[in-house]
């Protein structure tokens, strides 16, 4: 959903358009429509969601994009009408749940010819406005080697603290995510009672946590998040430093690496 201040700015732009529409319809402003004069309608450019009827039904104006506030029905009153492939419906929650916004009619993800997965057709159309050669390569997400969108971050903390490493992965087919510690062959948590991991798949994404409770200096080391599917393997590592009494922290680094299915 786009910020409301954007919608306010967009409304002022529409007011400027309304002034032009008023000239075309021989009326002094929005809501006061006179005879239609199409040859006096403004020339529009940069409409990423296509064109829709203006407030007087004479001239066209830019359609609203996904997530923008909109006027229900088929007449532009304040916010304007939704563009191509979008419908105006009540928001999904929060303080703006009673306000309508533009929602894409086709919610299934699509694979673009650029190899990127777009979460719906409207997002692909919007991207194609800036990249005309972009088109749909297929329905559903693009098949891809796992991509680590959020790698684990190195950290330093004291003895007895609770620490969490996070690893967020995007992949289709869905990836298997595992945690290991450098120097140990077992997949964590193994049989260590104060180490646990959990995951929660979203739409073609997996968020995996490695939690260490009551950390001890012996837990220090390099931890690796490995994600794999039948197309390949990728991993990212982070360093954990657990300090004893009187010790001070030192700098740590993160590493991310990808391998093809042939190397996995």
VOGU-3710 file (C-alpha; in Angstrom, 3 decimals, decimal comma):
1> xxxxxxxxxx> 0,000/0,000/0,000  1,353/3,450/-0,920  1,675/6,259/1,687  -1,348/8,543/2,015  0,780/11,663/1,467  1,470/10,262/-2,018  -2,277/10,060/-2,630  -2,693/13,664/-1,461  0,006/14,838/-3,853  -1,593/12,747/-6,580
11> xxxxxxxxxx> -4,927/14,458/-5,881  -3,375/17,910/-6,361  -1,997/16,702/-9,692  -5,529/15,642/-10,600  -6,803/19,103/-9,653  -4,432/20,526/-12,236  -5,807/18,011/-14,745  -9,362/18,929/-13,765  -8,580/22,548/-14,660  -7,684/21,352/-18,155
21> xxxxxxxxxx> -10,783/19,152/-18,287  -12,939/22,100/-17,291  -11,642/23,985/-20,307  -12,470/21,001/-22,529  -16,012/20,812/-21,119  -16,592/24,582/-20,877  -17,026/24,404/-17,091  -15,218/26,273/-14,263  -14,037/23,186/-12,329  -14,554/19,536/-11,301
31> xxxxxxxxxx> -18,166/18,525/-10,785  -19,455/21,302/-13,090  -19,351/19,758/-16,536  -20,416/21,512/-19,708  -20,410/20,451/-23,376  -17,606/18,052/-24,242  -14,839/19,331/-26,521  -12,463/16,368/-27,048  -10,037/18,403/-29,139  -9,284/20,508/-26,051
41> xxxxxxxxxx> -8,471/17,556/-23,774  -4,887/17,566/-22,404  -2,275/15,224/-23,901  -1,332/12,630/-21,262  2,009/10,860/-20,908  3,512/8,551/-18,302  0,288/6,741/-17,332  1,691/3,445/-15,996  -1,774/1,987/-15,342  -3,340/3,197/-18,569
51> xxxxxxxxxx> -6,117/5,742/-19,125  -9,541/6,014/-17,478  -12,488/8,408/-17,883  -12,093/11,778/-16,150  -14,564/13,389/-13,755  -16,748/14,815/-16,540  -16,640/11,743/-18,760  -15,217/13,788/-21,615  -11,437/13,582/-21,327  -9,267/10,714/-20,150
61> xxxxxxxxxx> -6,854/10,799/-17,208  -4,171/8,521/-15,772  -5,559/5,492/-13,953  -4,504/4,907/-10,356  -1,857/2,299/-9,568  -2,020/-0,702/-7,252  -2,219/0,394/-3,615  -3,419/3,931/-4,352  -6,674/5,293/-2,953  -9,548/5,280/-5,437
71> xxxxxxxxxx> -13,162/6,245/-6,054  -15,587/3,288/-6,134  -17,945/2,981/-9,067  -17,307/4,232/-12,580  -16,960/7,981/-11,961  -13,885/9,894/-10,840  -14,834/12,120/-7,889  -11,825/12,710/-5,628  -9,036/10,132/-5,860  -9,786/8,898/-9,385
81> xxxxxxxxxx> -10,431/5,489/-10,941  -8,211/2,406/-10,919  -6,203/1,628/-14,031  -6,036/-1,429/-16,256  -6,516/-4,765/-14,485  -7,280/-3,147/-11,109  -10,461/-2,868/-9,063  -11,373/-0,511/-6,212  -12,116/-2,239/-2,921  -11,884/-1,630/0,834
91> xxxxxxxxxx> -8,395/-1,807/2,351  -7,067/-4,818/4,202  -6,944/-3,422/7,737  -5,567/-0,771/10,065  -6,830/2,764/10,389  -7,488/2,981/6,632  -9,533/-0,235/6,408  -12,690/1,652/5,375  -10,929/3,529/2,571  -10,914/1,960/-0,866
101> xxxxxxxxxx> -7,699/1,256/-2,728  -6,765/-0,264/-6,060  -6,211/-4,030/-5,955  -4,951/-6,172/-8,822  -7,597/-8,499/-10,247  -5,009/-11,179/-11,087  -3,223/-12,080/-7,861  -1,226/-15,073/-9,074  2,531/-14,533/-9,491  4,009/-14,459/-12,981
111> xxxxxxxxxx> 7,500/-14,951/-14,378  8,816/-12,025/-16,395  11,029/-12,311/-19,448  13,754/-10,640/-17,343  13,898/-13,694/-15,073  12,208/-11,896/-12,168  9,104/-13,104/-10,360  6,315/-10,523/-10,125  3,732/-11,146/-7,426  0,874/-10,281/-9,789
121> xxxxxxxxxx> 0,221/-9,219/-13,376  -0,267/-5,551/-12,418  3,272/-5,314/-11,073  4,604/-6,736/-14,322  2,543/-4,256/-16,387  3,857/-1,363/-14,289  7,463/-2,534/-14,751  6,855/-2,995/-18,495  5,970/0,692/-18,795  9,673/1,527/-18,204
131> xxxxxxxxxx> 10,905/-1,599/-20,026  8,674/-2,043/-23,112  10,330/-5,298/-24,154  9,344/-6,940/-20,841  6,653/-9,603/-21,223  5,263/-12,650/-19,437  7,482/-15,701/-19,732  5,023/-17,975/-17,947  2,403/-18,264/-15,234  3,697/-18,881/-11,739
141> xxxxxxxxxx> 7,062/-17,807/-10,299  10,314/-18,117/-12,231  12,240/-21,295/-11,520  15,389/-20,190/-9,765  18,330/-21,211/-7,645  17,620/-20,094/-4,050  18,296/-16,429/-3,354  19,177/-15,339/0,181  17,324/-12,046/0,506  18,317/-11,432/4,146
151> xxxxxxxxxx> 21,548/-13,163/5,245  22,435/-13,786/8,903  24,365/-10,932/10,521  27,466/-11,351/12,636  27,133/-10,338/16,261  28,956/-10,130/19,560  27,275/-10,507/22,945  27,930/-11,549/26,505  27,676/-14,895/28,257  24,124/-15,881/29,173
161> xxxxxxxxxx> 22,450/-13,857/26,463  19,897/-15,130/23,934  20,943/-14,717/20,297  19,067/-15,159/17,027  20,354/-15,537/13,476  17,820/-14,888/10,682  18,031/-16,164/7,106  15,325/-15,287/4,538  15,312/-17,238/1,275  13,341/-16,937/-1,962
171> xxxxxxxxxx> 13,198/-19,915/-4,323  10,976/-21,871/-6,683  10,871/-24,803/-6,298  10,839/-24,170/-2,537  14,225/-24,473/-0,874  15,356/-26,610/2,047  17,173/-24,427/4,594  19,671/-25,856/7,092  22,004/-24,395/9,730  25,484/-25,662/10,528
181> xxxxxxxxxx> 28,440/-24,508/12,594  31,947/-24,503/11,163  33,914/-27,465/12,501  30,825/-29,580/13,187  29,285/-32,059/10,750  25,787/-32,129/12,265  22,846/-30,012/11,110  21,725/-27,755/13,953  20,106/-27,926/16,393  21,360/-31,525/16,657
191> xxxxxxxxxx> 21,285/-32,737/20,266  22,271/-29,399/21,835  19,349/-28,407/24,125  20,044/-24,656/24,078  20,045/-24,302/20,282  16,830/-24,399/18,248  15,707/-23,482/14,726  12,316/-22,809/13,199  10,955/-21,741/9,836  7,776/-20,251/8,422
201> xxxxxxxxxx> 7,139/-20,342/4,658  5,517/-17,322/3,073  4,681/-17,055/-0,640  7,730/-18,730/-2,229  9,855/-17,505/0,674  11,202/-19,190/3,766  12,304/-17,420/6,931  14,524/-19,554/9,135  15,815/-18,653/12,588  18,632/-20,167/14,600
211> xxxxxxxxxx> 18,227/-19,284/18,273  20,893/-19,799/20,915  19,701/-19,402/24,485  22,051/-18,898/27,411  25,031/-18,393/25,106  28,472/-19,489/26,315  31,963/-18,695/25,002  32,017/-22,186/23,491  29,183/-21,137/21,164  31,498/-18,653/19,443
221> xxxxxxxxxx> 32,263/-19,487/15,841  31,012/-19,223/12,264  27,423/-20,270/11,548  26,158/-21,056/8,062  22,668/-20,908/6,564  22,475/-23,207/3,515  19,515/-23,184/1,097  19,156/-25,734/-1,693  16,693/-26,960/-4,276  17,131/-29,084/-7,410
231> xxxxxxxxxx> 18,508/-26,082/-9,325  21,373/-25,238/-7,008  22,679/-24,294/-3,579  23,487/-21,001/-1,913  24,807/-20,278/1,542  25,588/-17,341/3,813  27,639/-17,286/6,979  28,011/-15,023/9,999  30,338/-14,968/12,973  29,186/-15,164/16,580
241> xxxxxxxxxx> 31,345/-13,924/19,402  30,309/-14,729/22,985  32,330/-12,729/25,488  33,391/-13,820/28,924  33,584/-11,467/31,903  35,827/-8,455/31,264  36,173/-9,077/27,517  35,455/-6,412/24,876  33,912/-6,930/21,441  35,735/-7,162/18,110
251> xxxxxxxxxx> 34,610/-6,711/14,501  33,026/-9,591/12,571  32,176/-10,200/8,910  29,430/-11,857/6,850  29,919/-14,096/3,805  27,465/-15,064/1,064  28,196/-17,654/-1,648  26,208/-19,369/-4,408  26,925/-22,605/-6,222  25,257/-24,197/-9,238
261> xxxx> 23,426/-27,497/-9,131  26,527/-29,151/-10,588  28,631/-27,990/-7,648  26,037/-28,717/-4,949
//
